[in-house]
Amino acid sequence: MVCYGALKALLARWLPQRDQIGLQNDLLKGLPGLASAAPVERLWALAEAARADPRLNRLLCDADADVVMEQLRSPQFAAFRAALEEYFERWGFRYSGELMLTQPTPQEQPLPVIRLLQTYVRLQQKGPAQISAAQAQAREIETERIAAALTPWAWQRALPLMSRAAWFRIVLRATQGAIRLRERVRMKQALLYTRLRHVALALGDRSTARGALESRDDVFFLTVDEAIALAGASSPVAKTLAIVHARKQEHAGCQGVEPPDSFALERGKQWMPVRSSAQPAAEARERMYGSGACGGSVLGTAAVALDVQDADRLEPGRILVTRQTDPGWASVFFLVEGLVVERGGMLSHGAIIAREYGIPAVVGVAHATRLIRNGDTVRVDGDLGMVERCDA
């Protein structure tokens, strides 16, 4: 955030007449080495391998995902199955909801990944690496253009720390590097959380086997101290079962309740999930505004998806409208022509990946998933930060 702010301030000071948001976005497109892009490119490589094999291509194009999983166990597909298992082992911790210990991993529930792989196989378009490379080339051209505008003489641009162009390049490189580091940190977080889930589930399995829990997932209704006591068999079984049962009921009571965006409470009070506090119906309007995360304008058909498991059935070329994104959504971004997100800012994962593939994107659009219906014709203008319903 510091580097991003520094780049923004530098551009505003030295190029005040330019579109600052659009300019900054253009300088951050197609960054190489993004951790979020690596699993997408690997899954695309698997799709290309399947497309080159007539038997695999036919299987993935014609069969349901559960049938594909069953057929891949046959000896004729042993090499591809090994490659797919290697993908799950290497990248199975990258998925939507990866920082939720309660969210099953792709290794546990592989069918959404298989359906996405089937979508990739059916596509006849450039892959994510090619799209990213094209954006990188455009970014490099824009970088040189800005450097030349800041310091017109080439010999001055070659002098270290002696020109505006030199300082611009230093701040730009720092910002680009910071974005890569941010994505890498999130990747390491996801890896850690997945490992913690495996530990918790192992404890859940053992506790279920001796009757201390009714199911392995009940372990997630315990505190860390309670789980440690359970692991040492020092927690009374009846007490543990009662605690889990009570917390399950409390958790079920919170489902379907959406807290308001803002609220005021007296000191010492806490917000309680009551049905009357749910968000009021959003006022219908044709134009909505947010932050332009990636420039460009596109007109297309909206596909409203609240979960990435729904998004694996996206038709290519749609405009994705969703509530929020995380790195697990990267696998579908290069399939869409535009992106509208209710939450998030310029350094959110949705914004970063949208710039990676050059997708016109607007983030922070309040109530977007309620105002836009699936199948609506919408225009996304990433330069203006505007989303317009054209058939309203």
C-alpha positions as CSV (number, residue, x, y, z in Angstrom):
1,M,0.0,0.0,0.0
2,V,2.9,2.4,0.7
3,C,4.5,1.7,-2.6
4,Y,1.2,2.0,-4.5
5,G,0.5,5.3,-2.7
6,A,4.0,6.6,-3.5
7,L,3.5,5.8,-7.2
8,K,0.1,7.5,-7.2
9,A,1.6,10.6,-5.6
10,L,4.5,10.8,-8.0
11,L,2.3,10.5,-11.1
12,A,-0.2,13.0,-9.8
13,R,2.6,15.5,-9.1
14,W,4.6,15.1,-12.4
15,L,1.7,14.2,-14.8
16,P,-1.3,16.0,-13.3
17,Q,-3.1,16.3,-16.6
18,R,-3.3,12.5,-17.1
19,D,-6.0,10.1,-16.0
20,Q,-4.3,9.0,-12.8
21,I,-6.2,5.8,-12.1
22,G,-6.1,4.5,-15.7
23,L,-2.4,5.4,-16.0
24,Q,-1.4,3.6,-12.8
25,N,-3.4,0.6,-13.8
26,D,-1.7,0.4,-17.1
27,L,1.7,0.4,-15.4
28,L,0.7,-2.6,-13.2
29,K,-0.7,-4.9,-15.9
30,G,0.7,-8.3,-16.8
31,L,3.2,-8.6,-13.9
32,P,5.5,-11.6,-14.2
33,G,5.8,-14.1,-11.4
34,L,2.5,-13.6,-9.7
35,A,1.8,-16.5,-7.4
36,S,-1.9,-16.4,-8.1
37,A,-1.3,-17.0,-11.8
38,A,0.9,-20.2,-11.5
39,P,-1.8,-22.7,-10.7
40,V,-4.0,-21.3,-13.5
41,E,-1.3,-21.7,-16.1
42,R,-0.6,-25.3,-14.8
43,L,-4.3,-26.3,-15.1
44,W,-4.3,-24.8,-18.6
45,A,-1.2,-26.9,-19.5
46,L,-3.2,-30.0,-18.3
47,A,-6.1,-29.0,-20.6
48,E,-3.7,-28.6,-23.6
49,A,-2.3,-32.1,-22.9
50,A,-5.8,-33.5,-22.8
51,R,-6.8,-31.7,-25.9
52,A,-3.9,-33.3,-27.8
53,D,-5.0,-36.8,-26.8
54,P,-8.1,-37.8,-28.8
55,R,-9.3,-40.2,-26.1
56,L,-8.9,-37.7,-23.3
57,N,-10.3,-34.9,-25.4
58,R,-13.5,-36.9,-26.1
59,L,-13.8,-38.0,-22.4
60,L,-13.5,-34.5,-21.0
61,C,-15.7,-32.9,-23.7
62,D,-18.6,-35.4,-23.5
63,A,-18.7,-37.0,-20.0
64,D,-19.9,-35.6,-16.7
65,A,-17.3,-34.7,-14.2
66,D,-17.9,-37.7,-11.9
67,V,-17.7,-40.0,-14.9
68,V,-14.4,-38.4,-15.9
69,M,-13.0,-39.0,-12.4
70,E,-14.0,-42.7,-12.6
71,Q,-12.6,-43.1,-16.1
72,L,-9.3,-41.5,-15.3
73,R,-8.5,-44.5,-13.0
74,S,-8.2,-46.7,-16.0
75,P,-4.6,-47.7,-17.1
76,Q,-4.9,-45.9,-20.5
77,F,-5.0,-42.6,-18.7
78,A,-2.4,-43.3,-16.1
79,A,0.1,-40.6,-17.2
80,F,-2.6,-37.9,-17.3
81,R,-4.0,-39.1,-13.9
82,A,-0.5,-38.8,-12.4
83,A,-0.1,-35.3,-13.8
84,L,-3.5,-34.3,-12.3
85,E,-2.6,-35.8,-9.0
86,E,0.7,-33.8,-9.1
87,Y,-1.4,-30.7,-9.7
88,F,-3.6,-31.3,-6.7
89,E,-0.5,-32.1,-4.5
90,R,1.3,-28.9,-5.7
91,W,-1.6,-26.5,-6.0
92,G,-4.4,-28.1,-4.1
93,F,-4.2,-25.4,-1.4
94,R,-5.3,-22.7,-3.8
95,Y,-9.0,-22.4,-3.9
96,S,-11.8,-20.0,-3.1
97,G,-12.2,-19.8,0.7
98,E,-8.6,-21.0,1.2
99,L,-8.3,-19.1,4.5
100,M,-11.4,-20.8,6.0
101,L,-10.3,-23.9,7.9
102,T,-13.8,-25.3,7.4
103,Q,-13.7,-25.1,3.6
104,P,-12.9,-28.4,1.9
105,T,-9.9,-28.4,-0.4
106,P,-9.9,-29.4,-4.1
107,Q,-8.2,-32.7,-3.1
108,E,-11.2,-33.5,-0.9
109,Q,-13.8,-32.3,-3.5
110,P,-12.1,-32.4,-6.9
111,L,-15.2,-32.2,-9.1
112,P,-15.3,-28.4,-9.4
113,V,-11.7,-28.5,-10.7
114,I,-12.6,-31.3,-13.1
115,R,-15.5,-29.2,-14.5
116,L,-13.2,-26.2,-14.9
117,L,-10.7,-28.4,-16.7
118,Q,-13.4,-29.6,-19.0
119,T,-14.3,-25.9,-19.7
120,Y,-10.6,-25.2,-20.6
121,V,-10.5,-28.2,-22.9
122,R,-13.5,-27.0,-24.9
123,L,-12.1,-23.5,-25.3
124,Q,-10.4,-22.4,-28.5
125,Q,-8.6,-19.3,-27.4
126,K,-5.3,-18.0,-26.0
127,G,-4.2,-19.4,-22.7
128,P,-3.6,-17.4,-19.5
129,A,0.2,-17.1,-20.1
130,Q,-0.3,-15.7,-23.6
131,I,-2.9,-13.2,-22.4
132,S,-0.6,-12.1,-19.6
133,A,2.4,-11.8,-21.9
134,A,0.4,-9.5,-24.2
135,Q,-0.5,-7.3,-21.2
136,A,3.1,-7.3,-20.1
137,Q,4.2,-6.0,-23.5
138,A,1.6,-3.2,-23.4
139,R,2.8,-2.4,-19.9
140,E,6.4,-2.1,-21.0
141,I,5.4,0.2,-23.9
142,E,3.5,2.4,-21.6
143,T,6.3,2.5,-19.1
144,E,8.8,3.7,-21.8
145,R,6.2,6.3,-23.0
146,I,5.8,7.7,-19.5
147,A,9.6,7.7,-18.9
148,A,10.1,9.7,-22.1
149,A,7.4,12.2,-21.1
150,L,9.0,12.7,-17.7
151,T,12.5,13.1,-19.1
152,P,12.6,13.8,-22.8
153,W,16.3,13.4,-23.3
154,A,17.6,9.8,-23.6
155,W,21.0,10.6,-22.1
156,Q,19.3,12.1,-19.0
157,R,17.1,9.0,-18.6
158,A,20.3,6.8,-18.5
159,L,21.8,8.7,-15.5
160,P,21.0,7.0,-12.2
161,L,18.9,9.2,-9.7
162,M,19.4,12.2,-11.9
163,S,16.1,12.5,-13.6
164,R,12.4,12.2,-13.0
165,A,12.3,9.1,-15.3
166,A,14.9,7.3,-13.0
167,W,12.9,8.0,-9.9
168,F,9.7,6.9,-11.7
169,R,11.3,3.6,-12.6
170,I,12.5,3.0,-9.0
171,V,9.1,3.6,-7.5
172,L,7.4,1.6,-10.2
173,R,9.7,-1.4,-9.7
174,A,9.1,-1.2,-6.0
175,T,5.3,-1.2,-6.5
176,Q,5.4,-4.1,-8.9
177,G,7.6,-6.0,-6.6
178,A,5.4,-5.3,-3.6
179,I,2.4,-6.6,-5.4
180,R,4.2,-9.8,-6.2
181,L,5.3,-10.1,-2.6
182,R,1.7,-9.5,-1.4
183,E,0.4,-12.4,-3.6
184,R,3.3,-14.6,-2.4
185,V,2.4,-13.9,1.2
186,R,-1.2,-14.9,0.5
187,M,0.0,-18.1,-1.1
188,K,2.0,-19.0,2.0
189,Q,-0.9,-18.2,4.2
190,A,-3.1,-20.5,2.1
191,L,-0.5,-23.3,2.3
192,L,-0.3,-22.9,6.1
193,Y,-4.1,-22.9,6.6
194,T,-4.4,-26.1,4.4
195,R,-1.9,-27.8,6.6
196,L,-3.7,-26.8,9.7
197,R,-6.9,-28.1,8.3
198,H,-5.3,-31.5,7.7
199,V,-4.1,-31.5,11.3
200,A,-7.5,-30.6,12.6
201,L,-9.3,-33.2,10.5
202,A,-6.8,-35.9,11.7
203,L,-7.8,-35.0,15.2
204,G,-11.4,-35.1,14.2
205,D,-11.1,-38.6,12.7
206,R,-9.4,-39.9,15.8
207,S,-12.0,-38.3,18.1
208,T,-14.9,-39.6,16.0
209,A,-13.4,-43.1,16.2
210,R,-13.5,-43.1,20.0
211,G,-16.9,-41.4,20.2
212,A,-15.7,-38.0,21.4
213,L,-17.2,-36.3,18.3
214,E,-20.1,-37.3,16.1
215,S,-18.2,-36.3,12.9
216,R,-14.7,-35.2,11.9
217,D,-15.8,-31.7,11.0
218,D,-17.2,-31.1,14.5
219,V,-13.6,-30.4,15.6
220,F,-14.0,-26.9,14.0
221,F,-16.6,-26.0,16.7
222,L,-13.9,-26.3,19.4
223,T,-11.4,-23.6,20.5
224,V,-7.7,-24.4,20.3
225,D,-7.5,-25.1,24.0
226,E,-10.5,-27.5,23.8
227,A,-9.0,-29.2,20.8
228,I,-5.7,-29.7,22.6
229,A,-7.6,-31.1,25.6
230,L,-9.5,-33.4,23.2
231,A,-6.2,-34.6,21.7
232,G,-4.9,-35.5,25.1
233,A,-8.2,-37.3,26.0
234,S,-8.5,-35.1,29.0
235,S,-11.8,-33.6,28.0
236,P,-15.0,-35.4,29.1
237,V,-16.8,-36.9,26.1
238,A,-20.3,-35.7,27.2
239,K,-19.1,-32.2,27.8
240,T,-17.4,-32.0,24.4
241,L,-20.5,-33.3,22.6
242,A,-22.7,-30.7,24.4
243,I,-20.3,-27.9,23.5
244,V,-20.3,-28.8,19.9
245,H,-24.1,-29.3,19.8
246,A,-24.7,-25.8,21.3
247,R,-22.2,-24.1,18.9
248,K,-23.7,-25.8,15.9
249,Q,-27.1,-24.4,16.9
250,E,-25.7,-21.0,17.3
251,H,-23.9,-21.2,14.0
252,A,-27.1,-22.3,12.2
253,G,-28.9,-19.4,13.7
254,C,-26.4,-17.0,12.1
255,Q,-26.8,-18.4,8.6
256,G,-28.7,-16.3,6.1
257,V,-28.2,-13.1,8.3
258,E,-26.2,-10.3,6.6
259,P,-24.9,-7.7,9.0
260,P,-25.4,-4.1,7.9
261,D,-22.4,-2.2,6.4
262,S,-22.3,0.1,9.4
263,F,-24.0,0.3,12.8
264,A,-23.6,2.0,16.2
265,L,-23.7,0.3,19.6
266,E,-23.3,1.4,23.1
267,R,-20.0,0.7,24.8
268,G,-19.8,-2.9,25.9
269,K,-22.6,-4.1,23.6
270,Q,-22.1,-6.4,20.7
271,W,-24.1,-6.7,17.5
272,M,-26.4,-9.7,17.5
273,P,-27.6,-11.5,14.4
274,V,-31.3,-10.8,14.2
275,R,-33.4,-11.0,11.1
276,S,-34.5,-7.4,11.3
277,S,-30.9,-6.2,10.8
278,A,-30.6,-7.7,7.3
279,Q,-29.7,-5.4,4.5
280,P,-32.7,-3.5,3.0
281,A,-33.5,-4.0,-0.6
282,A,-31.1,-2.1,-2.9
283,E,-32.6,0.7,-4.8
284,A,-32.8,-0.2,-8.5
285,R,-30.6,2.1,-10.7
286,E,-29.1,1.9,-14.2
287,R,-25.7,3.2,-13.3
288,M,-23.4,2.1,-10.5
289,Y,-20.0,3.4,-9.5
290,G,-17.0,1.9,-7.8
291,S,-13.2,2.0,-8.3
292,G,-11.8,1.3,-11.8
293,A,-9.3,-1.6,-11.1
294,C,-8.4,-2.2,-14.8
295,G,-9.1,0.1,-17.7
296,G,-11.1,-0.4,-20.8
297,S,-14.8,-0.7,-21.7
298,V,-16.8,-3.8,-22.5
299,L,-20.5,-4.5,-23.3
300,G,-21.7,-8.0,-22.6
301,T,-24.0,-10.4,-20.8
302,A,-23.8,-10.6,-17.0
303,A,-23.1,-13.8,-15.2
304,V,-23.9,-13.4,-11.5
305,A,-21.9,-16.0,-9.4
306,L,-21.6,-15.8,-5.7
307,D,-19.3,-18.9,-5.5
308,V,-16.4,-19.9,-7.7
309,Q,-17.9,-23.4,-7.9
310,D,-20.8,-21.8,-9.8
311,A,-18.3,-19.9,-11.9
312,D,-16.7,-23.0,-13.4
313,R,-19.8,-23.2,-15.6
314,L,-19.3,-19.7,-16.9
315,E,-19.7,-19.3,-20.6
316,P,-16.6,-17.6,-22.0
317,G,-17.1,-14.0,-22.9
318,R,-19.5,-13.2,-20.0
319,I,-19.1,-10.3,-17.6
320,L,-18.6,-11.8,-14.1
321,V,-20.5,-10.1,-11.3
322,T,-19.8,-11.3,-7.8
323,R,-19.7,-10.3,-4.2
324,Q,-16.0,-10.7,-3.5
325,T,-13.0,-12.5,-4.9
326,D,-9.9,-14.3,-3.6
327,P,-7.0,-16.0,-5.4
328,G,-9.2,-19.0,-6.0
329,W,-11.1,-17.0,-8.6
330,A,-8.0,-16.5,-10.7
331,S,-8.8,-19.7,-12.6
332,V,-11.9,-18.2,-14.2
333,F,-10.8,-14.6,-14.7
334,F,-9.2,-15.1,-18.1
335,L,-12.4,-16.7,-19.4
336,V,-14.5,-13.5,-18.9
337,E,-14.6,-10.2,-20.7
338,G,-15.3,-8.0,-17.7
339,L,-15.5,-8.0,-13.9
340,V,-17.8,-6.3,-11.4
341,V,-17.1,-6.9,-7.7
342,E,-19.1,-5.6,-4.7
343,R,-16.2,-5.5,-2.3
344,G,-12.5,-4.8,-2.5
345,G,-10.1,-2.0,-3.6
346,M,-7.3,-1.4,-6.0
347,L,-5.0,-3.8,-4.3
348,S,-7.5,-6.6,-3.8
349,H,-6.8,-9.9,-5.5
350,G,-9.6,-9.3,-7.9
351,A,-8.1,-6.1,-9.0
352,I,-4.6,-7.6,-9.3
353,I,-5.7,-10.6,-11.4
354,A,-7.9,-8.4,-13.6
355,R,-4.9,-6.3,-14.4
356,E,-2.9,-9.5,-15.0
357,Y,-5.2,-10.4,-17.9
358,G,-6.3,-6.9,-19.0
359,I,-10.0,-7.4,-18.0
360,P,-12.0,-4.2,-17.7
361,A,-12.9,-4.3,-14.0
362,V,-14.8,-2.2,-11.4
363,V,-14.5,-3.1,-7.7
364,G,-16.3,-1.7,-4.7
365,V,-19.7,-1.6,-6.5
366,A,-22.3,-1.6,-3.7
367,H,-25.1,-4.1,-4.0
368,A,-23.9,-5.2,-7.5
369,T,-25.1,-8.8,-7.1
370,R,-28.6,-7.5,-6.1
371,L,-28.9,-4.8,-8.7
372,I,-27.6,-6.9,-11.7
373,R,-29.5,-10.0,-12.7
374,N,-28.0,-13.0,-14.4
375,G,-28.4,-12.4,-18.2
376,D,-28.6,-8.6,-18.0
377,T,-26.8,-6.7,-20.7
378,V,-24.2,-4.5,-18.9
379,R,-21.4,-2.1,-19.8
380,V,-18.3,-2.1,-17.6
381,D,-16.1,1.0,-17.9
382,G,-12.9,0.5,-16.0
383,D,-11.6,4.0,-16.8
384,L,-14.6,5.7,-15.3
385,G,-15.3,3.1,-12.6
386,M,-18.8,2.8,-13.9
387,V,-21.2,-0.1,-14.5
388,E,-24.3,0.4,-16.5
389,R,-27.3,-1.8,-17.0
390,C,-28.2,-1.3,-20.6
391,D,-31.5,-3.1,-20.6
392,A,-32.8,-1.6,-17.4
